[in-house]
Amino acid sequence: MRPSSHKVLKSRKLPASYNALVMPFVLSILMSCIVSAVATLINAGWTTGFVATWPYAWGASWLVGFPSLLPVLPIVRRIVAAICRSADLVGLDYRVRHAKQKRPLRAAFTFD
């Protein structure tokens, strides 16, 4: 009997320490794909040249985008932390507001 695909994917995850590289890697691939496609469409239009031009533009923009994200992402995280409350505080607010209730505590957000 083969293991389910869920178990296979779960056992092949990278350690959490790789998050600092994997997140900017994936983000840079997606963002450079979208931005280079839009820029190529604006400049060259939807022609047969688009298919030949866009992969080169994507590769060039990714080569700039990924290394740029590595030092910029911590700065962006600090800016976002200054603007938004942390998830821990949201959960704490929920517990404080519902402390007088006799029901057991539930998570502030549930994902079912």
VODO-392528 format. One line per 8 residues: number of its first residue (from 1); their letters; for each residue x, y negated, z negated of N, C-alpha, C, O. Coordinates in pm, 1 decimal, always signed. Layout:
N
NUM> a> X/Y/Z/X/Y/Z/X/Y/Z/X/Y/Z  ... .
***
This chain:
112
1> mrpsshkv> +84.5/+118.4/+0.0/+0.0/+0.0/+0.0/+88.7/-124.4/+0.0/+182.2/-134.9/-79.4  +58.9/-217.9/+89.3/+137.7/-340.4/+100.2/+97.4/-439.9/-7.1/-19.5/-446.3/-44.8  +193.2/-517.9/-56.8/+156.1/-623.8/-151.8/+76.1/-731.5/-80.9/+94.4/-755.1/+38.5  -11.8/-796.1/-154.2/-92.2/-902.2/-94.4/-2.0/-1019.9/-56.2/+104.7/-1040.0/-114.3  -47.4/-1096.5/+42.4/+33.1/-1209.7/+88.8/+51.0/-1313.2/-22.1/+152.3/-1383.1/-26.2  -47.7/-1323.2/-112.5/-37.0/-1418.5/-222.8/+82.5/-1384.6/-311.2/+156.5/-1474.0/-352.3  +101.9/-1256.1/-340.7/+214.1/-1215.9/-425.2/+347.1/-1236.1/-354.2/+446.1/-1273.6/-417.0  +349.9/-1211.6/-224.5/+473.9/-1229.0/-149.8/+514.7/-1376.1/-149.3/+631.0/-1408.5/-173.6 .
9> lksrklpa> +419.7/-1464.7/-121.8/+451.2/-1607.8/-120.7/+491.3/-1657.0/-258.4/+579.9/-1741.4/-271.7  +426.7/-1604.6/-359.6/+455.8/-1648.9/-495.1/+597.3/-1607.3/-537.0/+665.7/-1682.7/-606.2  +640.6/-1490.9/-496.7/+772.1/-1443.9/-539.5/+885.6/-1509.4/-461.6/+1000.7/-1501.3/-504.4  +857.2/-1573.7/-349.2/+962.5/-1632.8/-267.6/+974.1/-1783.8/-285.1/+1036.6/-1849.2/-201.7  +918.6/-1839.3/-386.0/+929.2/-1983.4/-407.8/+1069.1/-2020.1/-454.5/+1136.0/-1943.6/-523.9  +1110.7/-2137.8/-415.1/+1239.0/-2190.0/-459.8/+1228.2/-2235.8/-605.4/+1118.7/-2266.7/-652.3  +1339.9/-2240.4/-676.7/+1336.2/-2293.4/-813.4/+1296.8/-2441.1/-813.7/+1314.6/-2510.9/-713.8  +1244.1/-2487.7/-925.0/+1198.4/-2626.3/-937.7/+1311.4/-2726.6/-915.7/+1285.5/-2841.1/-878.7 .
17> synalvmp> +1434.1/-2686.4/-937.6/+1546.2/-2778.2/-919.5/+1563.3/-2820.5/-772.8/+1627.0/-2922.2/-745.7  +1508.1/-2744.8/-679.2/+1516.8/-2779.6/-537.8/+1414.4/-2885.6/-496.6/+1418.7/-2934.7/-383.8  +1324.1/-2920.8/-585.1/+1219.4/-3018.3/-554.3/+1277.5/-3151.1/-505.6/+1220.4/-3215.7/-417.7  +1389.3/-3190.8/-562.0/+1450.5/-3319.1/-525.7/+1498.9/-3321.8/-380.6/+1515.6/-3429.9/-324.2  +1521.7/-3206.7/-319.7/+1561.9/-3201.5/-179.3/+1448.0/-3158.0/-87.1/+1436.1/-3208.4/+24.6  +1365.2/-3065.8/-132.6/+1259.5/-3012.1/-46.5/+1151.5/-3116.7/-19.4/+1103.6/-3127.8/+93.4  +1112.9/-3193.0/-120.5/+1007.7/-3293.4/-101.8/+1049.0/-3400.0/-0.6/+971.0/-3426.7/+90.8  +1166.5/-3462.8/-10.7/+1206.0/-3558.5/+93.2/+1226.5/-3492.9/+229.2/+1203.0/-3556.2/+332.1 .
25> fvlsilms> +1269.9/-3367.2/+231.3/+1289.4/-3296.1/+357.6/+1156.8/-3282.5/+431.8/+1147.1/-3317.0/+549.6  +1054.1/-3231.9/+361.9/+922.6/-3214.1/+424.8/+860.4/-3349.1/+458.6/+804.7/-3366.0/+567.1  +869.3/-3444.6/+367.5/+814.0/-3577.5/+391.1/+879.6/-3643.5/+512.3/+810.9/-3705.3/+593.7  +1010.2/-3631.3/+524.8/+1079.3/-3693.8/+638.0/+1041.8/-3627.5/+770.1/+1031.6/-3695.7/+872.1  +1021.2/-3496.7/+770.2/+978.9/-3428.3/+892.6/+842.2/-3478.7/+937.3/+823.0/-3513.1/+1053.9  +747.7/-3482.9/+843.8/+611.9/-3525.7/+879.1/+606.9/-3673.1/+918.6/+545.8/-3708.0/+1019.6  +669.7/-3758.6/+840.7/+663.1/-3901.8/+868.7/+736.4/-3937.3/+998.4/+686.2/-4016.9/+1077.7  +853.6/-3879.5/+1020.4/+925.9/-3910.4/+1143.7/+851.2/-3857.1/+1265.5/+856.2/-3917.5/+1372.7 .
33> civsavat> +782.6/-3745.4/+1250.0/+700.6/-3691.5/+1359.5/+590.7/-3789.9/+1397.3/+573.1/-3822.1/+1514.8  +518.0/-3836.9/+1298.6/+405.6/-3927.4/+1323.8/+453.6/-4062.0/+1377.7/+401.8/-4111.5/+1477.8  +552.1/-4120.5/+1311.1/+598.6/-4253.7/+1349.6/+664.4/-4250.9/+1487.7/+642.6/-4341.7/+1567.9  +743.6/-4149.2/+1516.3/+808.1/-4143.3/+1648.2/+705.8/-4117.3/+1758.6/+720.4/-4169.3/+1869.2  +602.9/-4038.0/+1730.3/+498.4/-4014.7/+1830.4/+423.7/-4144.1/+1861.0/+398.8/-4175.4/+1977.5  +388.1/-4219.3/+1757.5/+317.5/-4346.0/+1778.5/+406.1/-4445.0/+1853.4/+360.6/-4509.3/+1947.9  +531.4/-4457.9/+1812.5/+622.4/-4552.2/+1879.2/+646.3/-4512.6/+2024.6/+651.9/-4598.7/+2112.5  +660.1/-4384.5/+2049.6/+681.2/-4338.8/+2187.3/+556.8/-4362.1/+2271.8/+567.0/-4402.7/+2387.6 .
41> linagwtt> +439.5/-4336.9/+2214.7/+315.5/-4363.6/+2288.3/+299.4/-4511.7/+2320.1/+256.7/-4547.3/+2430.0  +332.9/-4597.4/+2225.7/+320.6/-4741.9/+2249.0/+418.3/-4787.6/+2357.3/+382.0/-4865.9/+2445.0  +541.0/-4739.0/+2351.0/+643.5/-4785.0/+2444.9/+635.1/-4718.9/+2582.3/+650.7/-4786.2/+2684.2  +610.5/-4587.5/+2586.2/+612.3/-4515.9/+2714.6/+472.9/-4485.5/+2766.5/+454.6/-4463.2/+2886.2  +374.9/-4484.5/+2677.9/+239.9/-4448.4/+2718.6/+224.4/-4297.1/+2729.8/+321.4/-4222.2/+2717.5  +101.4/-4253.8/+2753.3/+73.1/-4111.6/+2764.5/+101.4/-4069.1/+2908.9/+11.9/-4064.2/+2993.2  +226.1/-4039.3/+2933.7/+268.3/-3997.2/+3067.3/+340.7/-3864.3/+3054.8/+356.1/-3811.3/+2944.7  +384.9/-3811.2/+3166.7/+463.0/-3687.5/+3161.7/+597.1/-3710.9/+3092.4/+656.6/-3616.9/+3039.7 .
49> gfvatwpy> +644.4/-3834.0/+3092.2/+768.4/-3867.0/+3023.0/+757.2/-3859.5/+2872.3/+858.2/-3847.8/+2803.0  +634.8/-3866.1/+2820.5/+615.3/-3859.2/+2675.2/+665.7/-3727.0/+2619.5/+734.5/-3724.0/+2517.5  +631.4/-3618.1/+2686.7/+669.7/-3484.8/+2638.8/+821.7/-3468.8/+2638.4/+876.2/-3399.2/+2552.8  +889.6/-3532.0/+2732.1/+1035.6/-3523.3/+2737.8/+1102.8/-3621.4/+2641.7/+1210.9/-3592.8/+2590.2  +1041.2/-3734.7/+2617.5/+1101.8/-3840.4/+2536.1/+1078.6/-3821.4/+2386.9/+1168.5/-3846.5/+2306.6  +959.4/-3777.4/+2349.1/+922.3/-3773.5/+2207.9/+1010.0/-3681.3/+2123.2/+1049.4/-3723.1/+2014.3  +1043.4/-3559.1/+2165.1/+1129.1/-3476.2/+2079.0/+1264.6/-3541.1/+2048.4/+1316.1/-3528.0/+1937.4  +1321.4/-3610.4/+2145.8/+1447.7/-3680.3/+2121.5/+1427.9/-3792.2/+2018.6/+1509.2/-3809.5/+1927.7 .
57> awgaswlv> +1318.8/-3867.7/+2034.3/+1288.9/-3975.9/+1939.7/+1263.8/-3919.6/+1800.0/+1307.2/-3977.5/+1700.4  +1193.8/-3806.8/+1793.4/+1165.9/-3744.1/+1663.5/+1295.5/-3701.1/+1597.2/+1316.7/-3729.5/+1479.3  +1382.3/-3633.4/+1670.4/+1509.2/-3588.2/+1613.1/+1594.9/-3703.9/+1565.2/+1653.3/-3698.3/+1456.9  +1602.3/-3808.6/+1645.9/+1683.0/-3924.6/+1607.2/+1625.1/-3993.2/+1483.8/+1699.5/-4034.0/+1394.6  +1492.4/-4005.9/+1478.7/+1432.2/-4072.0/+1362.8/+1442.2/-3985.6/+1237.8/+1453.5/-4038.4/+1127.2  +1438.1/-3851.9/+1253.8/+1453.1/-3765.2/+1136.3/+1595.5/-3772.3/+1082.7/+1616.4/-3770.3/+961.4  +1694.2/-3780.5/+1173.1/+1832.8/-3789.1/+1128.1/+1858.6/-3915.0/+1045.1/+1947.9/-3916.4/+960.4  +1781.9/-4018.8/+1069.0/+1791.9/-4140.7/+988.7/+1700.0/-4130.9/+866.8/+1736.6/-4173.5/+757.3 .
65> gfpsllpv> +1580.2/-4074.5/+886.7/+1479.1/-4072.8/+781.5/+1514.3/-3986.6/+661.5/+1496.9/-4030.7/+547.8  +1563.4/-3865.2/+683.1/+1591.7/-3776.2/+569.7/+1701.2/-3829.9/+478.7/+1680.1/-3837.7/+357.7  +1817.9/-3867.4/+532.1/+1919.6/-3921.9/+441.2/+1875.4/-4051.2/+373.4/+1917.6/-4079.6/+261.4  +1790.6/-4130.2/+440.0/+1743.0/-4254.9/+378.4/+1649.9/-4227.7/+261.4/+1649.9/-4301.6/+163.0  +1570.7/-4121.9/+271.9/+1475.8/-4091.7/+165.0/+1544.5/-4048.9/+35.8/+1492.3/-4074.3/-72.8  +1658.4/-3985.9/+45.4/+1725.0/-3935.2/-75.2/+1754.8/-4045.3/-177.0/+1722.3/-4026.8/-294.3  +1814.8/-4159.0/-139.3/+1834.5/-4263.4/-240.9/+1711.0/-4350.5/-264.1/+1697.6/-4410.8/-370.6  +1620.8/-4358.2/-166.3/+1505.1/-4447.7/-178.4/+1393.9/-4387.4/-263.9/+1323.9/-4460.5/-334.0 .
73> lpivrriv> +1376.7/-4256.6/-259.3/+1264.8/-4192.8/-329.0/+1264.1/-4217.1/-480.1/+1156.7/-4242.7/-534.6  +1377.1/-4210.8/-551.2/+1372.7/-4243.1/-694.5/+1327.0/-4386.0/-722.3/+1259.3/-4411.5/-821.9  +1363.7/-4478.6/-635.1/+1320.4/-4617.8/-651.7/+1169.2/-4627.3/-632.2/+1100.4/-4695.8/-707.9  +1118.2/-4558.3/-530.6/+974.0/-4558.2/-505.1/+899.6/-4495.8/-623.3/+793.4/-4544.7/-661.8  +953.7/-4389.2/-680.7/+888.5/-4325.7/-797.5/+880.9/-4422.5/-915.4/+780.3/-4426.0/-986.3  +986.9/-4501.2/-936.9/+984.1/-4600.4/-1046.0/+880.7/-4708.8/-1019.8/+811.3/-4752.0/-1111.8  +870.1/-4752.7/-895.6/+770.9/-4855.4/-860.9/+630.0/-4800.3/-883.1/+544.9/-4868.7/-940.1  +605.3/-4678.5/-838.9/+473.5/-4617.3/-856.8/+444.1/-4597.1/-1004.7/+330.8/-4618.2/-1048.0 .
81> aaicrsad> +543.2/-4557.0/-1082.9/+523.4/-4538.5/-1227.4/+489.6/-4670.7/-1295.7/+417.1/-4672.2/-1395.2  +541.4/-4781.5/-1243.2/+509.7/-4912.2/-1300.4/+367.9/-4956.3/-1265.7/+308.1/-5036.4/-1337.5  +314.4/-4904.2/-1156.0/+181.0/-4943.7/-1110.6/+71.3/-4852.1/-1163.3/-37.7/-4899.2/-1195.8  +98.0/-4722.5/-1172.3/-3.5/-4622.8/-1208.1/+25.4/-4562.4/-1345.3/+140.5/-4550.8/-1387.4  -82.2/-4524.4/-1413.5/-66.3/-4452.4/-1539.5/-19.5/-4310.9/-1509.5/-50.6/-4255.3/-1404.2  +55.2/-4253.1/-1602.4/+102.5/-4116.3/-1581.5/-11.8/-4018.7/-1609.0/-108.9/-4052.7/-1676.6  +0.8/-3899.5/-1556.9/-101.7/-3797.5/-1574.3/-115.9/-3760.1/-1721.2/-226.0/-3727.3/-1765.3  -6.8/-3764.2/-1798.7/-14.2/-3732.2/-1940.7/-102.8/-3831.9/-2014.4/-179.3/-3793.6/-2102.9 .
89> lvgldyrv> -92.7/-3960.3/-1978.0/-175.7/-4060.3/-2043.9/-321.6/-4045.6/-2006.7/-408.8/-4072.6/-2089.3  -350.4/-4003.8/-1885.3/-488.7/-3983.0/-1844.6/-549.5/-3872.7/-1928.9/-661.9/-3886.3/-1977.2  -476.2/-3763.0/-1947.2/-525.0/-3653.7/-2031.7/-540.5/-3697.1/-2176.4/-635.6/-3656.7/-2243.4  -446.9/-3780.0/-2225.8/-455.1/-3829.4/-2362.6/-578.1/-3917.0/-2380.4/-647.8/-3904.9/-2481.2  -606.4/-4005.2/-2284.7/-726.1/-4088.5/-2291.6/-851.0/-4001.7/-2300.4/-942.8/-4032.7/-2376.4  -855.0/-3895.9/-2225.1/-970.6/-3807.0/-2225.4/-988.2/-3744.0/-2363.5/-1099.7/-3736.5/-2415.1  -877.5/-3698.6/-2423.0/-887.1/-3634.3/-2555.1/-929.5/-3734.6/-2661.9/-1007.0/-3701.0/-2751.4  -879.3/-3856.7/-2652.8/-914.9/-3958.8/-2752.3/-1062.5/-3994.7/-2740.1/-1131.4/-4007.3/-2841.4 .
97> rhakqkrp> -1112.0/-4011.2/-2617.9/-1252.5/-4047.0/-2598.3/-1347.5/-3936.4/-2642.7/-1459.3/-3964.3/-2686.0  -1304.2/-3811.8/-2632.4/-1392.4/-3699.8/-2662.9/-1355.9/-3630.1/-2794.0/-1398.3/-3516.9/-2817.2  -1278.1/-3696.0/-2879.8/-1233.8/-3635.0/-3004.7/-1348.6/-3612.5/-3101.6/-1343.0/-3519.7/-3182.2  -1452.0/-3694.5/-3096.0/-1563.4/-3682.2/-3190.3/-1659.9/-3571.0/-3152.5/-1743.9/-3531.8/-3233.5  -1649.0/-3520.9/-3032.9/-1738.8/-3415.3/-2989.8/-1697.7/-3282.4/-3053.1/-1579.6/-3259.0/-3078.9  -1796.0/-3195.8/-3077.7/-1770.6/-3066.0/-3139.2/-1729.8/-2961.3/-3035.9/-1683.3/-2853.3/-3072.1  -1747.0/-2992.8/-2907.4/-1711.6/-2896.4/-2803.4/-1559.8/-2881.8/-2795.6/-1486.9/-2974.7/-2830.2  -1511.9/-2766.5/-2750.6/-1366.5/-2751.6/-2732.9/-1317.3/-2843.9/-2622.3/-1391.8/-2877.5/-2530.3 .
105> lraaftfd> -1193.0/-2883.8/-2632.0/-1134.3/-2972.6/-2532.9/-1118.6/-2900.2/-2399.0/-1082.6/-2782.6/-2393.4  -1146.1/-2972.8/-2293.8/-1123.0/-2921.9/-2158.9/-1021.0/-3012.7/-2092.9/-996.0/-3123.7/-2139.8  -963.6/-2966.6/-1986.6/-867.6/-3050.1/-1913.1/-939.3/-3169.4/-1854.6/-1057.5/-3160.6/-1821.3  -869.8/-3280.5/-1841.4/-929.8/-3401.3/-1785.3/-972.0/-3378.1/-1641.0/-1074.0/-3431.2/-1597.0  -895.8/-3300.5/-1568.0/-927.4/-3269.9/-1429.7/-921.5/-3119.0/-1411.7/-825.9/-3054.8/-1455.2  -1020.2/-3063.7/-1349.6/-1016.9/-2920.5/-1321.6/-1022.1/-2900.5/-1171.3/-1094.6/-2970.4/-1100.5  -947.2/-2807.7/-1125.0/-941.4/-2776.6/-982.8/-987.8/-2632.8/-965.1/-910.5/-2539.3/-986.1  -1110.8/-2615.1/-927.6/-1164.7/-2480.1/-907.5/-1176.9/-2446.9/-762.4/-1220.6/-2337.2/-727.6 .
***
